Amino acid sequence: MTPDEFDISLPSMDGFRAADVVDAMGRLHRHRCHILDLVSPTPDRILFGRAATISFAPSCAARLPVDRYNFTSAFDKAVGADGRGKVLVLASNGYPDTSLGGGTKLSRLNHRGIAGVLADARLRDFDQLAEYPFTARCRGETTRWGGDDVTPFDAGGPVVFDRVMIWPGDFIYADTSGTVVIPAAESAAVVNLAREIAVQEATARGQIADEEHARQ
């Protein structure tokens, strides 16, 4: 699936928690689908959209010349002309403490209308990122530029993010409790099951409340 072939329509996730979606995925699959311990300059914002991926590799001027391997070209390849409904996924491939971007570089997301960025490493300039309408989640904030450590190597392909495989077009959903990756082909089944689980959980809480009131 190329960036501009993404269906920008997104299923309704109103009233869901990431935990409900993880439970639904667990009933359908055995593979890991959740990502924990990410932070955000705007933690109360929901992050939701289709994955557009960039994979980083150790910087090497001989093999990865910057005129060819750079964020601008990788971003264009991953996102395309229209970023609506997309989440930019940045896979550091073993560099969790390195910066993959900051307020200036990631301003491109704002201009393309991207829903957010999910980085398997650190980001800079939380104060600037908080001012943008998109949502950012990452391993933490840092102050040092990371271009001498890692270079955008590939875009538009599958990536591994904290032991979770993410394919372009997969759904990314994140709230304050964590992040979950939903396979694009099964999004309807997962969302419907998550909705059932949310209802079941609400019913169970009501039953517990009734039992406890009866004991008093």
Residue, then its C-alpha position, 0 to 999 in steps of 0.5 A: m500500500t502506497p501512502d496515497e492509497f491509504d483510506i483516510s476514513l477511520p472507525s469510531m473509537d469513542g468511549f474505547r480505552a487502549a486496554d479494551v482494544v488490547d483485550a480484543m486483539g488478545r482474543l483474536h491473536r497470540h502475538r504482542c500488539h501493545i506498547l508501554d511506557l511512552v511519554s507525550p508533551t500532551p499526554d491527555r490527547i488520543l493518538f489515532g490513525r494509520a501507520a506511515t513508517i520510517s526505519f532508521a539505521p546507524s549513520c554512515a556517510a559512506r553507505l548512507p550519504v545524506d543527499r539520498y538518506n535524509f528525513t525529508s526524502a523518507f518523510d515524502k516517501a512514507v507519507g505522500a502528499d496528504g497526511r490526513g488520518k496518518v500516524l508517522v511511526l519512527a523505528s530507531n532499531g536499537y537507539p531508544d535514547t537518541s533523538l529522532g526529531g524535534g520541533t523544527k523537523l517535525s513541523r512537516l507533520n503539521h503542514r501535511g495534516i498528520a494525526g501524530v508521531l510515534a517514536d521508538a526513541r526520544l524527541r526534542d522540544f516538547d514545548q514546541l511539539a505541544e503547540y502543534p495540533f498533532t499528538a506525539r508519543c515517544r521514549g522521552e525528551t532529549t536535548r541533543w541532536g541525533g543525526d550523527d547516531v542514526t539516519p533515516f534508512d527506509a520508508g514505507g515498509p514494515v518496522v518493529f517497534d518494541r517487539v511489535m510488528i507495524w505495517p504501513g496502513d495498520f491502525i495505531y491507537a494510544d491513550t494515557s494507558g498505552t498504545v495498541v497496533i491493529p492490523a488494517a485487514e482486521s480493524a472492523a473485527v477488532v473494533n467491534l469486539a472491543r466495543e463488546i468488551a467495553v459493554q461487558e466491562a461496564t456491565a460487570r462494574g454495575q453488577i459488582a456495585d449492586e453486589e456491594h450495595a446489597r452487602q451494606 
